[in-house]
């Protein structure tokens, strides 16, 4: 079991930045790929970014150049830096853990409770 807790969300203006954190506990953090997903009201949960234990990353096309995923294995924590925020980035952001390097939501076994990001225009 891996327990994940997100933090860092909030209300920001268009063009602002946020850094989301995902703190993990339980099984060895370095055994897992960590992904970030988001879900806007009335929409399906969508992939945002993922990072392997060694730091290999993958991003959704819609966030490339604005979002940066990273991790500090010694702190059992992953991050999502979000720059130049847009109103369409408004969503609940979730981190998740998987044994596979994948962008597929259903292949992530462990999920946090989510953190709300709201971007005002």
URSUL-V373664 format. One record per residue. N is the residue number from 1. PHI is phi in whole degrees, 0 to 359 (none if undefined). OMEGA is omega as a letter, one per 20 degrees, with the letter a starting at -180 (none if undefined). Layout:
# URSUL-V373664
N;PHI;OMEGA + N;PHI;OMEGA
This chain:
# URSUL-V373664
1;none;r + 2;234;r + 3;256;a + 4;236;r + 5;228;r + 6;270;r + 7;205;r + 8;105;r + 9;288;r + 10;168;r + 11;257;a + 12;225;r + 13;275;r + 14;308;a + 15;93;a + 16;282;a + 17;227;r + 18;216;r + 19;239;r + 20;269;r + 21;240;r + 22;226;a + 23;265;a + 24;248;r + 25;217;a + 26;105;a + 27;293;a + 28;304;a + 29;301;a + 30;289;r + 31;278;a + 32;240;r + 33;282;r + 34;246;r + 35;240;r + 36;246;r + 37;228;r + 38;217;r + 39;221;r + 40;271;a + 41;305;r + 42;78;a + 43;240;r + 44;283;r + 45;293;a + 46;232;r + 47;290;r + 48;244;a + 49;198;r + 50;213;a + 51;217;r + 52;279;r + 53;302;a + 54;270;r + 55;103;r + 56;289;a + 57;236;r + 58;212;a + 59;230;r + 60;293;a + 61;302;a + 62;291;a + 63;242;a + 64;302;r + 65;91;r + 66;246;a + 67;252;r + 68;226;r + 69;261;r + 70;209;r + 71;207;r + 72;239;a + 73;297;a + 74;294;r + 75;255;a + 76;52;a + 77;223;r + 78;243;a + 79;227;r + 80;226;r + 81;273;a + 82;240;r + 83;246;r + 84;49;a + 85;298;r + 86;239;r + 87;306;a + 88;288;r + 89;277;r + 90;299;a + 91;182;r + 92;272;a + 93;257;a + 94;241;r + 95;255;a + 96;210;a + 97;235;a + 98;216;r + 99;277;a + 100;245;r + 101;276;a + 102;211;r + 103;256;a + 104;273;a + 105;305;a + 106;288;r + 107;265;r + 108;260;a + 109;268;a + 110;236;a + 111;226;r + 112;276;a + 113;272;r + 114;96;r + 115;224;a + 116;278;r + 117;241;r + 118;235;a + 119;247;a + 120;267;a + 121;268;none
